[in-house]
Amino acid sequence: MTDAIKSFLRRPDAGSILSLVGVVLFFVIFGGVDLRTLVGAASWVNFAANLGIVAIPLGLLMISGELDISIGALIPAGSMTTAILTGYYGMPMMVGIVGALAVGVMVGLVNGLLTVRTSVPSLIITLGTLVAMQGVVLSASVLLTGNASVAVTAPSWAKFLFGQLIGGSHQVIIVWWIIVAVIVGFVVHQTRYGNWLFAMGGDRISARNAGIPTGRMTIALFVLSAVSATFVGMCQAIQFNSAQVSGGMSFIFNAIVSVVVGGVLLTGGFGSVIGIFVGTVTFAIVSQGIYFTQIDRNWSNLIIGVMLLVAVLMNQSFRELALSYRPRRGAKPAGGAAKH
């Protein structure tokens, strides 16, 4: 095995890239899909963009050793907050946008503070806020509007920024997804905050003893995750001119699968933003790309399940390979997981 191949396999995003190549080849060879049609399709790109904005912050939480499943309720919470404030009460759209993001900040703070100040696992805490926010969204909607759905009429500037179709088919949220990926990727892989993140996932106690503000980092990550979910909900309300109290639950499973396929270990301490981005693309192609093939649609879940199992096995193997790497004396170190 050449040094170049070994170097690639040590990257946290190696598994996601190999998964993407494998899925595309499978569709082309066994599904009879036209590669040009698949690449140019808007369905899976739109799906990936909405999912990806949620998956990236969730992936950072998982790298740090935490988990947030309250996103399933925060997406409709963001939609309904925007719709009720602007569509029902007639307030300016900016008020609706700020209101939706504020809901995310508040829930993120609750999740983060409870995780930091109690010994309850974040999975249980966010399960509680998930159920609680589902009740709040439904009750508030019925109490304030008398309906479980509210219409929204967004002004032109809001449509341009958050709800327009580029080329008549691609949602503008794709641009936001790329912006989020670039900014978060730079922060994680080029600043000290990324090193802190990976240190927390590797050994939180040692990271705290080393002077890393693990508490503030954890709270900030939960706020980022919650705000990303309400942002997606707000964009959906503007995009589709309406909001409903249902929906959003599928994002929990889809985002976790995308993150795992993207090379993030459930035990924390290993992963990359590039891997999460590619993992989201891979999951979106499997979920939506199957409609462009000759494969029975009912097989999509089987493909996702097999892909997830393979990804977990590959991620663990690549992590062990990365940890076993010892640079030659005098050679420049390749860098830790946070630099890939």
Secondary structure by P-SEA (a helix, b strand, c coil): ccaaaaaaaaccaaaaaaaaaaaaaaaaacccccaaaaaacaaaaaaaaaaaaaaaaaaaaaaacccccaaaaaaaaaaaaaaaacccccccaaaaaaaaaaaaaaaaaaaaaaaaaccccaaaaaaaaaaaaaaaaaaaaaaaccccbbbbbbcaaaaaccccccccccccaaaaaaaaaaaaaaaacccaaaaaaaaaaacaaaaaaaccaaaaaaaaaaaaaaaaaaaaaaaaaaaccccccccccaaaaaaaaaaaaaccccccccccaaaaaaaaaaaaaaacccccccccccaaaaaaaaaaaaaaaaaaaaaaaaaacccccccccccccccc
